[in-house]
Amino acid sequence: STAIQRNPPPHLMSSSSVLSCLSEHSALLHEMQPFAKVCMKQNAPGEAMKYIPRISDPQEQVDMLLKVSKFSEAASIVAKELKDPEQLQHVRNLAAKAGDSYGVRQCESLLAAFAGK
């Protein structure tokens, strides 16, 4: 006989544990944006980062990354998947406004690659 592993009841789990449990065990769950949004509402951007890479729509993924100030990650998706130099410039401006010099350099490098094409 095989033992069935059971998780504690939801009311005994932390909100992040509930989200992790649901996202890992639900075969029907394929969209992660709601989980990332809940984490951000709970002021847990680190926890949100567990779900953002699993968002299927690249534009939604970029939007969520910008909300958690992950400018270089957003720039990479804009350049590689969306191929949008105007949006890449927008990400660069947000990175500059936030004082993220690495994000600015990443955007400028990717913008230079667009200009070279």
PDB file as gemmi writes it, atoms N, CA and C in Angstrom:
CRYST1    1.000    1.000    1.000  90.00  90.00  90.00 P 1                      
ATOM      1  N   SER A   1       0.849  -1.175   0.000  1.00  0.00           N  
ATOM      2  CA  SER A   1       0.000   0.000   0.000  1.00  0.00           C  
ATOM      3  C   SER A   1       0.894   1.238   0.000  1.00  0.00           C  
ATOM      4  N   THR A   2       0.551   2.194  -0.822  1.00  0.00           N  
ATOM      5  CA  THR A   2       1.360   3.413  -0.898  1.00  0.00           C  
ATOM      6  C   THR A   2       0.749   4.486  -0.019  1.00  0.00           C  
ATOM      7  N   ALA A   3       1.612   5.164   0.670  1.00  0.00           N  
ATOM      8  CA  ALA A   3       1.160   6.242   1.552  1.00  0.00           C  
ATOM      9  C   ALA A   3       0.877   7.479   0.713  1.00  0.00           C  
ATOM     10  N   ILE A   4      -0.173   8.153   1.045  1.00  0.00           N  
ATOM     11  CA  ILE A   4      -0.520   9.401   0.358  1.00  0.00           C  
ATOM     12  C   ILE A   4       0.024  10.543   1.193  1.00  0.00           C  
ATOM     13  N   GLN A   5       0.854  11.340   0.554  1.00  0.00           N  
ATOM     14  CA  GLN A   5       1.419  12.495   1.255  1.00  0.00           C  
ATOM     15  C   GLN A   5       0.387  13.614   1.250  1.00  0.00           C  
ATOM     16  N   ARG A   6       0.087  14.112   2.405  1.00  0.00           N  
ATOM     17  CA  ARG A   6      -0.900  15.180   2.509  1.00  0.00           C  
ATOM     18  C   ARG A   6      -0.235  16.433   3.059  1.00  0.00           C  
ATOM     19  N   ASN A   7      -0.664  17.552   2.515  1.00  0.00           N  
ATOM     20  CA  ASN A   7      -0.191  18.840   3.018  1.00  0.00           C  
ATOM     21  C   ASN A   7      -1.094  19.256   4.167  1.00  0.00           C  
ATOM     22  N   PRO A   8      -0.594  20.123   5.047  1.00  0.00           N  
ATOM     23  CA  PRO A   8      -1.448  20.600   6.127  1.00  0.00           C  
ATOM     24  C   PRO A   8      -2.643  21.361   5.556  1.00  0.00           C  
ATOM     25  N   PRO A   9      -3.721  21.458   6.305  1.00  0.00           N  
ATOM     26  CA  PRO A   9      -4.882  22.206   5.826  1.00  0.00           C  
ATOM     27  C   PRO A   9      -4.484  23.645   5.514  1.00  0.00           C  
ATOM     28  N   PRO A  10      -5.121  24.270   4.501  1.00  0.00           N  
ATOM     29  CA  PRO A  10      -4.747  25.622   4.096  1.00  0.00           C  
ATOM     30  C   PRO A  10      -4.726  26.642   5.228  1.00  0.00           C  
ATOM     31  N   HIS A  11      -5.619  26.511   6.200  1.00  0.00           N  
ATOM     32  CA  HIS A  11      -5.652  27.501   7.279  1.00  0.00           C  
ATOM     33  C   HIS A  11      -4.435  27.384   8.202  1.00  0.00           C  
ATOM     34  N   LEU A  12      -3.682  26.295   8.113  1.00  0.00           N  
ATOM     35  CA  LEU A  12      -2.481  26.128   8.919  1.00  0.00           C  
ATOM     36  C   LEU A  12      -1.199  26.444   8.143  1.00  0.00           C  
ATOM     37  N   MET A  13      -1.351  26.804   6.872  1.00  0.00           N  
ATOM     38  CA  MET A  13      -0.196  27.085   6.026  1.00  0.00           C  
ATOM     39  C   MET A  13      -0.058  28.594   5.823  1.00  0.00           C  
ATOM     40  N   SER A  14       1.167  29.045   5.610  1.00  0.00           N  
ATOM     41  CA  SER A  14       1.370  30.453   5.273  1.00  0.00           C  
ATOM     42  C   SER A  14       0.848  30.682   3.859  1.00  0.00           C  
ATOM     43  N   SER A  15       0.595  31.955   3.517  1.00  0.00           N  
ATOM     44  CA  SER A  15       0.062  32.247   2.187  1.00  0.00           C  
ATOM     45  C   SER A  15       1.040  31.816   1.106  1.00  0.00           C  
ATOM     46  N   SER A  16       2.349  31.995   1.339  1.00  0.00           N  
ATOM     47  CA  SER A  16       3.314  31.578   0.314  1.00  0.00           C  
ATOM     48  C   SER A  16       3.342  30.059   0.182  1.00  0.00           C  
ATOM     49  N   SER A  17       3.150  29.340   1.290  1.00  0.00           N  
ATOM     50  CA  SER A  17       3.110  27.884   1.225  1.00  0.00           C  
ATOM     51  C   SER A  17       1.889  27.408   0.450  1.00  0.00           C  
ATOM     52  N   VAL A  18       0.778  28.081   0.647  1.00  0.00           N  
ATOM     53  CA  VAL A  18      -0.440  27.727  -0.091  1.00  0.00           C  
ATOM     54  C   VAL A  18      -0.206  27.937  -1.576  1.00  0.00           C  
ATOM     55  N   LEU A  19       0.381  29.080  -1.942  1.00  0.00           N  
ATOM     56  CA  LEU A  19       0.643  29.358  -3.354  1.00  0.00           C  
ATOM     57  C   LEU A  19       1.589  28.327  -3.945  1.00  0.00           C  
ATOM     58  N   SER A  20       2.645  28.006  -3.217  1.00  0.00           N  
ATOM     59  CA  SER A  20       3.600  27.009  -3.712  1.00  0.00           C  
ATOM     60  C   SER A  20       2.915  25.661  -3.906  1.00  0.00           C  
ATOM     61  N   CYS A  21       2.139  25.270  -2.935  1.00  0.00           N  
ATOM     62  CA  CYS A  21       1.438  23.992  -3.000  1.00  0.00           C  
ATOM     63  C   CYS A  21       0.522  23.947  -4.216  1.00  0.00           C  
ATOM     64  N   LEU A  22      -0.269  24.986  -4.401  1.00  0.00           N  
ATOM     65  CA  LEU A  22      -1.191  25.023  -5.529  1.00  0.00           C  
ATOM     66  C   LEU A  22      -0.452  25.002  -6.852  1.00  0.00           C  
ATOM     67  N   SER A  23       0.597  25.824  -6.957  1.00  0.00           N  
ATOM     68  CA  SER A  23       1.285  25.925  -8.244  1.00  0.00           C  
ATOM     69  C   SER A  23       2.032  24.645  -8.592  1.00  0.00           C  
ATOM     70  N   GLU A  24       2.503  23.914  -7.598  1.00  0.00           N  
ATOM     71  CA  GLU A  24       3.247  22.696  -7.861  1.00  0.00           C  
ATOM     72  C   GLU A  24       2.353  21.479  -8.078  1.00  0.00           C  
ATOM     73  N   HIS A  25       1.164  21.480  -7.517  1.00  0.00           N  
ATOM     74  CA  HIS A  25       0.359  20.272  -7.534  1.00  0.00           C  
ATOM     75  C   HIS A  25      -0.895  20.328  -8.387  1.00  0.00           C  
ATOM     76  N   SER A  26      -1.244  21.456  -8.911  1.00  0.00           N  
ATOM     77  CA  SER A  26      -2.460  21.524  -9.698  1.00  0.00           C  
ATOM     78  C   SER A  26      -2.157  21.317 -11.170  1.00  0.00           C  
ATOM     79  N   ALA A  27      -2.640  20.248 -11.727  1.00  0.00           N  
ATOM     80  CA  ALA A  27      -2.418  19.972 -13.146  1.00  0.00           C  
ATOM     81  C   ALA A  27      -3.153  20.980 -14.019  1.00  0.00           C  
ATOM     82  N   LEU A  28      -4.206  21.563 -13.495  1.00  0.00           N  
ATOM     83  CA  LEU A  28      -4.989  22.520 -14.281  1.00  0.00           C  
ATOM     84  C   LEU A  28      -4.402  23.922 -14.259  1.00  0.00           C  
ATOM     85  N   LEU A  29      -3.549  24.181 -13.324  1.00  0.00           N  
ATOM     86  CA  LEU A  29      -3.013  25.526 -13.166  1.00  0.00           C  
ATOM     87  C   LEU A  29      -1.874  25.755 -14.138  1.00  0.00           C  
ATOM     88  N   HIS A  30      -2.065  26.662 -15.081  1.00  0.00           N  
ATOM     89  CA  HIS A  30      -1.006  26.900 -16.047  1.00  0.00           C  
ATOM     90  C   HIS A  30      -0.676  28.379 -16.169  1.00  0.00           C  
ATOM     91  N   GLU A  31      -1.406  29.226 -15.503  1.00  0.00           N  
ATOM     92  CA  GLU A  31      -1.136  30.657 -15.566  1.00  0.00           C  
ATOM     93  C   GLU A  31      -0.682  31.139 -14.198  1.00  0.00           C  
ATOM     94  N   MET A  32       0.500  31.707 -14.150  1.00  0.00           N  
ATOM     95  CA  MET A  32       1.118  32.077 -12.884  1.00  0.00           C  
ATOM     96  C   MET A  32       0.922  33.544 -12.497  1.00  0.00           C  
ATOM     97  N   GLN A  33       0.408  34.359 -13.391  1.00  0.00           N  
ATOM     98  CA  GLN A  33       0.288  35.780 -13.091  1.00  0.00           C  
ATOM     99  C   GLN A  33      -0.525  36.054 -11.820  1.00  0.00           C  
ATOM    100  N   PRO A  34      -1.648  35.401 -11.596  1.00  0.00           N  
ATOM    101  CA  PRO A  34      -2.389  35.678 -10.353  1.00  0.00           C  
ATOM    102  C   PRO A  34      -1.560  35.410  -9.098  1.00  0.00           C  
ATOM    103  N   PHE A  35      -0.719  34.395  -9.133  1.00  0.00           N  
ATOM    104  CA  PHE A  35       0.119  34.088  -7.982  1.00  0.00           C  
ATOM    105  C   PHE A  35       1.139  35.198  -7.756  1.00  0.00           C  
ATOM    106  N   ALA A  36       1.745  35.661  -8.842  1.00  0.00           N  
ATOM    107  CA  ALA A  36       2.723  36.742  -8.728  1.00  0.00           C  
ATOM    108  C   ALA A  36       2.058  38.008  -8.196  1.00  0.00           C  
ATOM    109  N   LYS A  37       0.854  38.294  -8.657  1.00  0.00           N  
ATOM    110  CA  LYS A  37       0.136  39.492  -8.189  1.00  0.00           C  
ATOM    111  C   LYS A  37      -0.161  39.417  -6.696  1.00  0.00           C  
ATOM    112  N   VAL A  38      -0.586  38.257  -6.232  1.00  0.00           N  
ATOM    113  CA  VAL A  38      -0.872  38.090  -4.802  1.00  0.00           C  
ATOM    114  C   VAL A  38       0.400  38.314  -3.993  1.00  0.00           C  
ATOM    115  N   CYS A  39       1.500  37.763  -4.455  1.00  0.00           N  
ATOM    116  CA  CYS A  39       2.768  37.942  -3.745  1.00  0.00           C  
ATOM    117  C   CYS A  39       3.147  39.420  -3.675  1.00  0.00           C  
ATOM    118  N   MET A  40       2.939  40.135  -4.775  1.00  0.00           N  
ATOM    119  CA  MET A  40       3.291  41.555  -4.774  1.00  0.00           C  
ATOM    120  C   MET A  40       2.361  42.346  -3.859  1.00  0.00           C  
ATOM    121  N   LYS A  41       1.087  41.974  -3.819  1.00  0.00           N  
ATOM    122  CA  LYS A  41       0.161  42.643  -2.899  1.00  0.00           C  
ATOM    123  C   LYS A  41       0.554  42.393  -1.446  1.00  0.00           C  
ATOM    124  N   GLN A  42       1.169  41.251  -1.202  1.00  0.00           N  
ATOM    125  CA  GLN A  42       1.614  40.901   0.146  1.00  0.00           C  
ATOM    126  C   GLN A  42       3.016  41.454   0.423  1.00  0.00           C  
ATOM    127  N   ASN A  43       3.501  42.310  -0.480  1.00  0.00           N  
ATOM    128  CA  ASN A  43       4.843  42.915  -0.361  1.00  0.00           C  
ATOM    129  C   ASN A  43       5.926  41.838  -0.260  1.00  0.00           C  
ATOM    130  N   ALA A  44       5.828  40.859  -1.164  1.00  0.00           N  
ATOM    131  CA  ALA A  44       6.799  39.763  -1.203  1.00  0.00           C  
ATOM    132  C   ALA A  44       7.336  39.600  -2.628  1.00  0.00           C  
ATOM    133  N   PRO A  45       8.123  40.593  -3.106  1.00  0.00           N  
ATOM    134  CA  PRO A  45       8.619  40.501  -4.482  1.00  0.00           C  
ATOM    135  C   PRO A  45       9.520  39.292  -4.720  1.00  0.00           C  
ATOM    136  N   GLY A  46      10.253  38.873  -3.719  1.00  0.00           N  
ATOM    137  CA  GLY A  46      11.089  37.677  -3.862  1.00  0.00           C  
ATOM    138  C   GLY A  46      10.244  36.442  -4.132  1.00  0.00           C  
ATOM    139  N   GLU A  47       9.140  36.348  -3.443  1.00  0.00           N  
ATOM    140  CA  GLU A  47       8.214  35.232  -3.663  1.00  0.00           C  
ATOM    141  C   GLU A  47       7.577  35.348  -5.046  1.00  0.00           C  
ATOM    142  N   ALA A  48       7.254  36.574  -5.462  1.00  0.00           N  
ATOM    143  CA  ALA A  48       6.669  36.790  -6.793  1.00  0.00           C  
ATOM    144  C   ALA A  48       7.614  36.299  -7.883  1.00  0.00           C  
ATOM    145  N   MET A  49       8.916  36.453  -7.647  1.00  0.00           N  
ATOM    146  CA  MET A  49       9.899  36.038  -8.653  1.00  0.00           C  
ATOM    147  C   MET A  49       9.900  34.527  -8.887  1.00  0.00           C  
ATOM    148  N   LYS A  50       9.304  33.773  -7.986  1.00  0.00           N  
ATOM    149  CA  LYS A  50       9.176  32.332  -8.211  1.00  0.00           C  
ATOM    150  C   LYS A  50       8.163  32.045  -9.319  1.00  0.00           C  
ATOM    151  N   TYR A  51       7.204  32.946  -9.500  1.00  0.00           N  
ATOM    152  CA  TYR A  51       6.104  32.723 -10.427  1.00  0.00           C  
ATOM    153  C   TYR A  51       6.251  33.501 -11.724  1.00  0.00           C  
ATOM    154  N   ILE A  52       6.901  34.654 -11.687  1.00  0.00           N  
ATOM    155  CA  ILE A  52       6.997  35.509 -12.879  1.00  0.00           C  
ATOM    156  C   ILE A  52       7.636  34.771 -14.061  1.00  0.00           C  
ATOM    157  N   PRO A  53       8.730  34.040 -13.888  1.00  0.00           N  
ATOM    158  CA  PRO A  53       9.308  33.349 -15.049  1.00  0.00           C  
ATOM    159  C   PRO A  53       8.378  32.296 -15.666  1.00  0.00           C  
ATOM    160  N   ARG A  54       7.365  31.898 -14.916  1.00  0.00           N  
ATOM    161  CA  ARG A  54       6.440  30.869 -15.400  1.00  0.00           C  
ATOM    162  C   ARG A  54       5.195  31.461 -16.056  1.00  0.00           C  
ATOM    163  N   ILE A  55       5.122  32.793 -16.141  1.00  0.00           N  
ATOM    164  CA  ILE A  55       4.005  33.438 -16.839  1.00  0.00           C  
ATOM    165  C   ILE A  55       4.188  33.190 -18.327  1.00  0.00           C  
ATOM    166  N   SER A  56       3.137  32.730 -18.987  1.00  0.00           N  
ATOM    167  CA  SER A  56       3.269  32.308 -20.380  1.00  0.00           C  
ATOM    168  C   SER A  56       3.329  33.470 -21.369  1.00  0.00           C  
ATOM    169  N   ASP A  57       2.662  34.567 -21.094  1.00  0.00           N  
ATOM    170  CA  ASP A  57       2.643  35.699 -22.023  1.00  0.00           C  
ATOM    171  C   ASP A  57       3.849  36.606 -21.773  1.00  0.00           C  
ATOM    172  N   PRO A  58       4.720  36.791 -22.788  1.00  0.00           N  
ATOM    173  CA  PRO A  58       5.928  37.595 -22.577  1.00  0.00           C  
ATOM    174  C   PRO A  58       5.641  39.038 -22.143  1.00  0.00           C  
ATOM    175  N   GLN A  59       4.601  39.658 -22.698  1.00  0.00           N  
ATOM    176  CA  GLN A  59       4.290  41.038 -22.311  1.00  0.00           C  
ATOM    177  C   GLN A  59       3.859  41.113 -20.849  1.00  0.00           C  
ATOM    178  N   GLU A  60       3.057  40.168 -20.408  1.00  0.00           N  
ATOM    179  CA  GLU A  60       2.641  40.140 -19.002  1.00  0.00           C  
ATOM    180  C   GLU A  60       3.843  39.881 -18.102  1.00  0.00           C  
ATOM    181  N   GLN A  61       4.736  39.032 -18.563  1.00  0.00           N  
ATOM    182  CA  GLN A  61       5.946  38.745 -17.799  1.00  0.00           C  
ATOM    183  C   GLN A  61       6.780  40.018 -17.646  1.00  0.00           C  
ATOM    184  N   VAL A  62       6.943  40.772 -18.727  1.00  0.00           N  
ATOM    185  CA  VAL A  62       7.693  42.035 -18.680  1.00  0.00           C  
ATOM    186  C   VAL A  62       7.019  43.005 -17.711  1.00  0.00           C  
ATOM    187  N   ASP A  63       5.713  43.142 -17.814  1.00  0.00           N  
ATOM    188  CA  ASP A  63       4.987  44.063 -16.930  1.00  0.00           C  
ATOM    189  C   ASP A  63       5.214  43.717 -15.464  1.00  0.00           C  
ATOM    190  N   MET A  64       5.167  42.430 -15.149  1.00  0.00           N  
ATOM    191  CA  MET A  64       5.369  42.007 -13.764  1.00  0.00           C  
ATOM    192  C   MET A  64       6.813  42.235 -13.328  1.00  0.00           C  
ATOM    193  N   LEU A  65       7.769  41.970 -14.206  1.00  0.00           N  
ATOM    194  CA  LEU A  65       9.179  42.201 -13.867  1.00  0.00           C  
ATOM    195  C   LEU A  65       9.441  43.673 -13.585  1.00  0.00           C  
ATOM    196  N   LEU A  66       8.811  44.541 -14.347  1.00  0.00           N  
ATOM    197  CA  LEU A  66       8.987  45.977 -14.117  1.00  0.00           C  
ATOM    198  C   LEU A  66       8.410  46.385 -12.761  1.00  0.00           C  
ATOM    199  N   LYS A  67       7.323  45.750 -12.360  1.00  0.00           N  
ATOM    200  CA  LYS A  67       6.716  46.073 -11.062  1.00  0.00           C  
ATOM    201  C   LYS A  67       7.618  45.695  -9.888  1.00  0.00           C  
ATOM    202  N   VAL A  68       8.494  44.721 -10.100  1.00  0.00           N  
ATOM    203  CA  VAL A  68       9.416  44.322  -9.035  1.00  0.00           C  
ATOM    204  C   VAL A  68      10.837  44.820  -9.321  1.00  0.00           C  
ATOM    205  N   SER A  69      10.940  45.789 -10.227  1.00  0.00           N  
ATOM    206  CA  SER A  69      12.215  46.466 -10.552  1.00  0.00           C  
ATOM    207  C   SER A  69      13.299  45.524 -11.061  1.00  0.00           C  
ATOM    208  N   LYS A  70      12.922  44.534 -11.826  1.00  0.00           N  
ATOM    209  CA  LYS A  70      13.877  43.614 -12.447  1.00  0.00           C  
ATOM    210  C   LYS A  70      14.063  44.059 -13.908  1.00  0.00           C  
ATOM    211  N   PHE A  71      14.787  45.169 -14.073  1.00  0.00           N  
ATOM    212  CA  PHE A  71      14.888  45.828 -15.366  1.00  0.00           C  
ATOM    213  C   PHE A  71      15.699  45.020 -16.381  1.00  0.00           C  
ATOM    214  N   SER A  72      16.811  44.446 -15.967  1.00  0.00           N  
ATOM    215  CA  SER A  72      17.622  43.700 -16.936  1.00  0.00           C  
ATOM    216  C   SER A  72      16.887  42.450 -17.420  1.00  0.00           C  
ATOM    217  N   GLU A  73      16.151  41.789 -16.529  1.00  0.00           N  
ATOM    218  CA  GLU A  73      15.370  40.621 -16.926  1.00  0.00           C  
ATOM    219  C   GLU A  73      14.264  41.022 -17.895  1.00  0.00           C  
ATOM    220  N   ALA A  74      13.597  42.141 -17.601  1.00  0.00           N  
ATOM    221  CA  ALA A  74      12.548  42.641 -18.492  1.00  0.00           C  
ATOM    222  C   ALA A  74      13.134  42.999 -19.851  1.00  0.00           C  
ATOM    223  N   ALA A  75      14.287  43.665 -19.857  1.00  0.00           N  
ATOM    224  CA  ALA A  75      14.932  44.069 -21.109  1.00  0.00           C  
ATOM    225  C   ALA A  75      15.259  42.859 -21.969  1.00  0.00           C  
ATOM    226  N   SER A  76      15.731  41.812 -21.343  1.00  0.00           N  
ATOM    227  CA  SER A  76      16.079  40.607 -22.086  1.00  0.00           C  
ATOM    228  C   SER A  76      14.860  40.024 -22.801  1.00  0.00           C  
ATOM    229  N   ILE A  77      13.732  39.985 -22.123  1.00  0.00           N  
ATOM    230  CA  ILE A  77      12.507  39.449 -22.730  1.00  0.00           C  
ATOM    231  C   ILE A  77      12.011  40.377 -23.836  1.00  0.00           C  
ATOM    232  N   VAL A  78      12.066  41.682 -23.586  1.00  0.00           N  
ATOM    233  CA  VAL A  78      11.638  42.646 -24.606  1.00  0.00           C  
ATOM    234  C   VAL A  78      12.461  42.465 -25.873  1.00  0.00           C  
ATOM    235  N   ALA A  79      13.772  42.322 -25.712  1.00  0.00           N  
ATOM    236  CA  ALA A  79      14.656  42.202 -26.872  1.00  0.00           C  
ATOM    237  C   ALA A  79      14.495  40.854 -27.580  1.00  0.00           C  
ATOM    238  N   LYS A  80      14.481  39.773 -26.820  1.00  0.00           N  
ATOM    239  CA  LYS A  80      14.505  38.442 -27.420  1.00  0.00           C  
ATOM    240  C   LYS A  80      13.151  37.946 -27.896  1.00  0.00           C  
ATOM    241  N   GLU A  81      12.101  38.248 -27.121  1.00  0.00           N  
ATOM    242  CA  GLU A  81      10.795  37.690 -27.453  1.00  0.00           C  
ATOM    243  C   GLU A  81       9.865  38.708 -28.109  1.00  0.00           C  
ATOM    244  N   LEU A  82       9.856  39.924 -27.592  1.00  0.00           N  
ATOM    245  CA  LEU A  82       8.950  40.939 -28.140  1.00  0.00           C  
ATOM    246  C   LEU A  82       9.588  41.711 -29.291  1.00  0.00           C  
ATOM    247  N   LYS A  83      10.919  41.763 -29.300  1.00  0.00           N  
ATOM    248  CA  LYS A  83      11.664  42.451 -30.360  1.00  0.00           C  
ATOM    249  C   LYS A  83      11.137  43.864 -30.602  1.00  0.00           C  
ATOM    250  N   ASP A  84      11.069  44.633 -29.507  1.00  0.00           N  
ATOM    251  CA  ASP A  84      10.468  45.968 -29.549  1.00  0.00           C  
ATOM    252  C   ASP A  84      11.447  47.008 -29.004  1.00  0.00           C  
ATOM    253  N   PRO A  85      12.182  47.704 -29.896  1.00  0.00           N  
ATOM    254  CA  PRO A  85      13.164  48.682 -29.414  1.00  0.00           C  
ATOM    255  C   PRO A  85      12.539  49.856 -28.657  1.00  0.00           C  
ATOM    256  N   GLU A  86      11.326  50.251 -29.008  1.00  0.00           N  
ATOM    257  CA  GLU A  86      10.678  51.350 -28.276  1.00  0.00           C  
ATOM    258  C   GLU A  86      10.374  50.946 -26.842  1.00  0.00           C  
ATOM    259  N   GLN A  87       9.896  49.737 -26.661  1.00  0.00           N  
ATOM    260  CA  GLN A  87       9.630  49.264 -25.299  1.00  0.00           C  
ATOM    261  C   GLN A  87      10.939  49.072 -24.539  1.00  0.00           C  
ATOM    262  N   LEU A  88      11.968  48.665 -25.236  1.00  0.00           N  
ATOM    263  CA  LEU A  88      13.281  48.511 -24.615  1.00  0.00           C  
ATOM    264  C   LEU A  88      13.796  49.867 -24.131  1.00  0.00           C  
ATOM    265  N   GLN A  89      13.558  50.912 -24.899  1.00  0.00           N  
ATOM    266  CA  GLN A  89      13.943  52.262 -24.476  1.00  0.00           C  
ATOM    267  C   GLN A  89      13.151  52.665 -23.232  1.00  0.00           C  
ATOM    268  N   HIS A  90      11.883  52.286 -23.177  1.00  0.00           N  
ATOM    269  CA  HIS A  90      11.041  52.572 -22.007  1.00  0.00           C  
ATOM    270  C   HIS A  90      11.602  51.869 -20.760  1.00  0.00           C  
ATOM    271  N   VAL A  91      12.003  50.614 -20.921  1.00  0.00           N  
ATOM    272  CA  VAL A  91      12.596  49.872 -19.803  1.00  0.00           C  
ATOM    273  C   VAL A  91      13.884  50.557 -19.359  1.00  0.00           C  
ATOM    274  N   ARG A  92      14.690  51.012 -20.339  1.00  0.00           N  
ATOM    275  CA  ARG A  92      15.928  51.725 -20.027  1.00  0.00           C  
ATOM    276  C   ARG A  92      15.643  52.966 -19.205  1.00  0.00           C  
ATOM    277  N   ASN A  93      14.613  53.730 -19.600  1.00  0.00           N  
ATOM    278  CA  ASN A  93      14.254  54.957 -18.880  1.00  0.00           C  
ATOM    279  C   ASN A  93      13.806  54.651 -17.448  1.00  0.00           C  
ATOM    280  N   LEU A  94      13.038  53.578 -17.284  1.00  0.00           N  
ATOM    281  CA  LEU A  94      12.605  53.182 -15.935  1.00  0.00           C  
ATOM    282  C   LEU A  94      13.799  52.765 -15.085  1.00  0.00           C  
ATOM    283  N   ALA A  95      14.727  52.037 -15.682  1.00  0.00           N  
ATOM    284  CA  ALA A  95      15.932  51.615 -14.958  1.00  0.00           C  
ATOM    285  C   ALA A  95      16.750  52.839 -14.533  1.00  0.00           C  
ATOM    286  N   ALA A  96      16.879  53.812 -15.436  1.00  0.00           N  
ATOM    287  CA  ALA A  96      17.636  55.032 -15.115  1.00  0.00           C  
ATOM    288  C   ALA A  96      16.958  55.796 -13.986  1.00  0.00           C  
ATOM    289  N   LYS A  97      15.635  55.900 -14.054  1.00  0.00           N  
ATOM    290  CA  LYS A  97      14.884  56.612 -13.018  1.00  0.00           C  
ATOM    291  C   LYS A  97      15.041  55.934 -11.656  1.00  0.00           C  
ATOM    292  N   ALA A  98      15.144  54.599 -11.665  1.00  0.00           N  
ATOM    293  CA  ALA A  98      15.301  53.830 -10.420  1.00  0.00           C  
ATOM    294  C   ALA A  98      16.754  53.776  -9.951  1.00  0.00           C  
ATOM    295  N   GLY A  99      17.669  54.291 -10.766  1.00  0.00           N  
ATOM    296  CA  GLY A  99      19.084  54.259 -10.386  1.00  0.00           C  
ATOM    297  C   GLY A  99      19.745  52.907 -10.584  1.00  0.00           C  
ATOM    298  N   ASP A 100      19.180  52.079 -11.456  1.00  0.00           N  
ATOM    299  CA  ASP A 100      19.724  50.750 -11.721  1.00  0.00           C  
ATOM    300  C   ASP A 100      20.693  50.834 -12.906  1.00  0.00           C  
ATOM    301  N   SER A 101      21.970  51.090 -12.605  1.00  0.00           N  
ATOM    302  CA  SER A 101      22.957  51.276 -13.672  1.00  0.00           C  
ATOM    303  C   SER A 101      23.178  49.997 -14.472  1.00  0.00           C  
ATOM    304  N   TYR A 102      23.094  48.845 -13.824  1.00  0.00           N  
ATOM    305  CA  TYR A 102      23.239  47.590 -14.558  1.00  0.00           C  
ATOM    306  C   TYR A 102      22.098  47.425 -15.560  1.00  0.00           C  
ATOM    307  N   GLY A 103      20.881  47.706 -15.128  1.00  0.00           N  
ATOM    308  CA  GLY A 103      19.723  47.621 -16.018  1.00  0.00           C  
ATOM    309  C   GLY A 103      19.847  48.577 -17.197  1.00  0.00           C  
ATOM    310  N   VAL A 104      20.345  49.790 -16.924  1.00  0.00           N  
ATOM    311  CA  VAL A 104      20.549  50.771 -17.996  1.00  0.00           C  
ATOM    312  C   VAL A 104      21.561  50.232 -19.001  1.00  0.00           C  
ATOM    313  N   ARG A 105      22.692  49.721 -18.510  1.00  0.00           N  
ATOM    314  CA  ARG A 105      23.726  49.186 -19.408  1.00  0.00           C  
ATOM    315  C   ARG A 105      23.202  48.004 -20.222  1.00  0.00           C  
ATOM    316  N   GLN A 106      22.439  47.153 -19.588  1.00  0.00           N  
ATOM    317  CA  GLN A 106      21.850  45.995 -20.282  1.00  0.00           C  
ATOM    318  C   GLN A 106      20.942  46.477 -21.415  1.00  0.00           C  
ATOM    319  N   CYS A 107      20.089  47.443 -21.120  1.00  0.00           N  
ATOM    320  CA  CYS A 107      19.180  47.986 -22.140  1.00  0.00           C  
ATOM    321  C   CYS A 107      19.960  48.632 -23.274  1.00  0.00           C  
ATOM    322  N   GLU A 108      20.974  49.410 -22.931  1.00  0.00           N  
ATOM    323  CA  GLU A 108      21.760  50.092 -23.960  1.00  0.00           C  
ATOM    324  C   GLU A 108      22.480  49.087 -24.853  1.00  0.00           C  
ATOM    325  N   SER A 109      22.977  48.023 -24.266  1.00  0.00           N  
ATOM    326  CA  SER A 109      23.629  46.973 -25.052  1.00  0.00           C  
ATOM    327  C   SER A 109      22.639  46.321 -26.016  1.00  0.00           C  
ATOM    328  N   LEU A 110      21.455  46.029 -25.515  1.00  0.00           N  
ATOM    329  CA  LEU A 110      20.427  45.414 -26.363  1.00  0.00           C  
ATOM    330  C   LEU A 110      19.925  46.388 -27.432  1.00  0.00           C  
ATOM    331  N   LEU A 111      19.819  47.669 -27.081  1.00  0.00           N  
ATOM    332  CA  LEU A 111      19.418  48.675 -28.070  1.00  0.00           C  
ATOM    333  C   LEU A 111      20.473  48.798 -29.164  1.00  0.00           C  
ATOM    334  N   ALA A 112      21.748  48.731 -28.799  1.00  0.00           N  
ATOM    335  CA  ALA A 112      22.824  48.789 -29.784  1.00  0.00           C  
ATOM    336  C   ALA A 112      22.734  47.593 -30.746  1.00  0.00           C  
ATOM    337  N   ALA A 113      22.361  46.436 -30.213  1.00  0.00           N  
ATOM    338  CA  ALA A 113      22.213  45.258 -31.058  1.00  0.00           C  
ATOM    339  C   ALA A 113      21.075  45.463 -32.056  1.00  0.00           C  
ATOM    340  N   PHE A 114      19.986  46.103 -31.627  1.00  0.00           N  
ATOM    341  CA  PHE A 114      18.880  46.411 -32.547  1.00  0.00           C  
ATOM    342  C   PHE A 114      19.352  47.373 -33.633  1.00  0.00           C  
ATOM    343  N   ALA A 115      20.118  48.381 -33.252  1.00  0.00           N  
ATOM    344  CA  ALA A 115      20.589  49.389 -34.207  1.00  0.00           C  
ATOM    345  C   ALA A 115      21.540  48.768 -35.233  1.00  0.00           C  
ATOM    346  N   GLY A 116      22.265  47.736 -34.828  1.00  0.00           N  
ATOM    347  CA  GLY A 116      23.213  47.084 -35.720  1.00  0.00           C  
ATOM    348  C   GLY A 116      22.582  46.148 -36.723  1.00  0.00           C  
ATOM    349  N   LYS A 117      21.298  45.874 -36.579  1.00  0.00           N  
ATOM    350  CA  LYS A 117      20.623  44.918 -37.479  1.00  0.00           C  
ATOM    351  C   LYS A 117      20.197  45.580 -38.765  1.00  0.00           C  
TER     352      LYS A 117                                                      
END                                                                             
